[in-house]
Amino acid sequence: MPRRSSSTGSPTTPRNRTPQPVRVHRRSFGDFVKAFLAFVALAVLLVGVPGALAMYLGWPVPSTWDPQAWLTNELSVGTFLHILTFFVWLAWAQFTACVIVEMKAALSGVGVPGRVPGAGPSQLLARQLVAALLLVGATAASLAPGLSQLGQSLEGNQRGTVAAAQQTPGGGLFAQQQEQAASAAAALAEQASHAETAAPSTAKDGDTKYYRIQPPEGRHHDSLWEIAERHLGDGRRYKEIYQLNKDRVQPDGSRLSEASLIRPGWIMEMPGDARGGDLVEMPDETPDVSPEVEQQIHDYAKTGDHAQGGDRAQGGGHERGSSGDTAQVSLPEQRPAAPGEQQHATPATESDSSSFGLPEALLTAPLLAAGLLGALGRRRRQALWQSALGSVGGRRGMEPPTPTGDAADAQDALLVGADPEGVRLLDRSLRGLAASLAEESRALPTVYAAWLSNGDLHLQLAQPAGKPPAPWQLGQDQTFWMLARADAERYEDTDTAAPYPGLVSLGTMDESRLLLNLESVPGIVSLAGREADRAAVFASVAAELATNGWSDRMTITLVGFGQDLTPLAPNRLRHLDGIDDLIETMEAETRQRRGALGAAGQDSVLTGRTGPAQHTRWAPHLVLLAAQPSAEDAVKLAELASDASRLGIGYLVGTETGDLPGAAWEMEITGEGKLLAPLLGLELEAQLLPTAQQQAVVELFVQADPDESPDGPTTTPPFLVDVSEQGRPAVYARLVGPYEIIGLDTPDGERSALQHEALALLLLHREGVHPRVLSSALWPRGVTEDVRDALLERLRAWLGTDPDGSPRLRTDSTGRLTLAKSVVSDLDVLRSLYHEATQGRGVGSRAVRGRLLTDALVLVRGPLLADRAEGRYRWLTHEIIDAQLPLLVADIGLALSAFHLEKDRAEKAIEALTAALNSAPADERLWHELLRATHATGDTARLQTLAADLITRSGARGLPPRTEALLDELLPTWRDGAVAAG
């Protein structure tokens, strides 16, 4: 929409929220000329055309009715002429119907004209002619509400252009629509100007004043924010207007239920301190307005609080309003939380407002944090397995580097803020919905946005799509589908393509989190604001799209920013240097996708995702353009985006001026972190990823890749213990296998399990644990500060003190909780023994190396915390210890096997390898060494039995190629045995 400047309002007031007062438009000679020409055109089309047809071509109804004669007569030129005449008459009848419908709607003054079936262009032409004809008449004011939906009510407007009310520039027809709508707005403004001259220049506080919603002026639509800015001096006071008028019956019979959904012709009661010339007083003091408007205001006044004793209805459904085909986002109704139910879409935080030095941007972004944390864990596990191909002794990657500084704070913030359970439920819910619709042979509905509210998931549809499949329910109206959290938890994993991978978090509003579906927006989403603020929004969107857990495949193209973000997801993120490269790339892809959809017989990517090729096609392509495009490039982008939602392509474009052609949704980010879109009724607490946090997160991913670090990750354990006889610890915890603690009494009461879990977390993080990380791990749904502190005091008392009086649970200089060296776990000993055997004393002494490796393997009693209770220790899903421990055990087994084979003790080697396989059964290296050790015994039958066991374990996947090659070398006849076994 065009931006207007204003000298009022706060410095942070968005530029597109403060329009100038409505201009007074005097009827000019040109208006009368347009009206006359419209009258002539209507007369020619309604009277002249049928007269000419009747005179020269005849009536469409035949004089005789003999179908058999029609079928047997010879075809001639006259036959085709008669057929053509019939269709011309039919077109005239359709146009006449359009004129009648538009005339009735215009003269009634309220409502949206009805749709004449199949009459898109005809009805548009009729509307323009009727508007021009009645523009200078006495009914111009009452005509304006019907014109408010100009260009929005035709069925074909949603696809092929951008959103109906924000069409792409360059079309002459749209320019005419703008001109007609602007003229109608000026006509109504003239009537309002009479009220300005007749009304007193000042009003006493407490006087009841009313405002009549103005019709659209070009692409500018009236909004409560602008009304508040114009008449109350602050756009943020729009909520006062909304509360005064909520659920009151409007002149057209509908109600105000959403601050973003208002219609021209509606009447708004204003606060007593409202000022401005286009306000209207109480009916008994009404200035010179039409009797119809006066009666409407009088009737509306009867429904106010002053007329009903303040008993205003609080109910009422949420209506979409007459928004036509324009994309809109509405806040779903809030469902009161059930007793004991908590918000699951927010991070588990304490009641205190302090963040303990952790970055708030990551603490308050649970879905983004969960995605980043999951991707980081996968990257670290991948690095561990890749490094497993290195040498046995001192190989790279056994111990990933411990983050420090900003990277450590970022990691802690991810651990605290992440909501992996919320991501899991969101993913299962969406895939479950897609699977249910596929079973019913129903297409996926177009979803503009999703709201996570009170644990429930609300999907906002572009248009009604019928009753949703169970357990989904209809929400506040036909355009909302809602799934309660209790129902979502019943969903299981399903092999269905992700239906809405383009959903991305923008922020929160009224305790609800908004996810915008960039893929489905009918046009461009523009973002205005300062460059640094825009960059924080773009980085957050890019990072979440690259790592979210509710998508399968996608391409994210970054232009003008984000070159440093590619380590987050190299397979998804792509950086282009400039807009020229982007336009060239997207023009080619747009053509390719259109052709692919046509060849597949699909009308959109949504229908394609439910087909047999759902896992390999129809992946979205989301374009994030942070740089301001030139006017020429903006037009090209608008043209590309006009059909993008059907093709699975979305555009988020930054703009400095806030005025971008083809923008379906216009948003602005303020310096205070507010994401504003008043025309959509949105004022969000924006989800941001500022530069400092962005760099810290990227550093975590870079450190996780051994190839990116010049020195490679260290192989030294983060904590080494004294493995000599003199190094006995005061407290010894056995974590590898069943959980046992030696040196401490078992705590009494129900809090024992919580203290054991807290100690295990501290033992697995010798570098220290942030208090908020500890509390979020133990209480994923949140905990108060006093409960957390009470646990720490009990834990400190339980662990006791060292002989020198120092507590065994301490707090370091960064505020993190650490354990004294006298508190040791068997995992610490295991790491220390292996390190000492391969890089310490065992390097120079074979006897010492053998003893240390044997002692290490004896410590392995099973998987980590083998007997942990169900529902506890969920924080282990964020850790990589489940990947580190099997690799460590395998390395110990391989080293001990090599130690024995040096002296040809094959049986001892087999014994060591078999013990290691009990804890690392999937490690291919152990099986290879076991084959070699068994071959060294010379027992062919034993080797054949081992080969058969390997074949059985591999199942339908078959043996890995390197295992097959080794068997070909050691046992050439193994394939014959495999065929016989099969």
Buried (B, 14 or more C-beta within 10 A) or exposed (E): BEBBEBEEBEEEBBBBBBBEBBEBBEBEEEBEEBBEEBEEBBEEBBEEBBEEBEEEBBEBEEEEEEEEEEEEEEEEEEEEEBEEBBEBBEEBEBBBBBBBBBBBBBBBBBBBBEBBEEBBEBBBBBBBBBBBBBBBBEBBBBBBBBBBBBBBBBEEBBBEBBBBBBBBBEEEEBEBBBBBBBBBBBBBBBBBBBBBEBBEEEBEEEBBBBBBBBBBBBBBBBBBBBBBBBBBBBBBBBBBBBEBBBBBBBBBEBBBBBBBBBBBBBBBBBBEBBBBBBBBBBBEEBBEBBEBBBEBBEBBBEBBEEEEEEEBEEEBEBBBBBBBBBBBBBBBBEBEBEEEBEBBBBBBBBEEEEBBEBBBBBBBBBBBBBBBBBBBBBBBBBBBEBBBEBEBBBBBBBBBBBBEEBBBBBBBBBBBBBBBBBBBBBBBBBBBBBBBBBEEEBBBBBBBBBBBBBBBBBBBBBEEBEEBBEBBBBBBBBBBBBBBBEBBBEBEEEEBBBBBBBBBBBBBBEEBBBBBBBBBBBBBBBBBBEBEBBBBBBBBBBBBBBBBBBBBBBBBBBBBBBEBBBBBBEEBBBBBEEBEEBBEBBEEBBEEBEEBBEEBEBEBBBBBBBBEEBBEBBBBBBBBBBBBBEEEBBBBBBBBBBBBBBBBBBBBBBBEEBBBBBBBBBBBBBEEBBBBBBBBBBBBBBBBBBEEBBEBBBBBBBBBBBEEBEEBBBBEBBBBBEBEEEEEBBBBBBBBBEBEBEBBEEBEEEBEEBBBBBBBBBBBBBEBBBBBBBBBBBBBEBBBBEBBEEBBEBBBEBBBBBEEEEBBBBBEEBEBBBBBBBBBBBBBBBBBBBBBBBEBEBBEEEEBBBBBBBBBBEBBBEBBBEEBEEEBBEBBEBBBBEBBBBBBBBBBBBBBBBBBBEEEBBEBBBBBBBBBBEBBEEBBBBBBBBBBBBBBEEEEEEBBEBBBEBBEEEEEEEBBEEBBEBBEEBBEEBBEBBEEEE
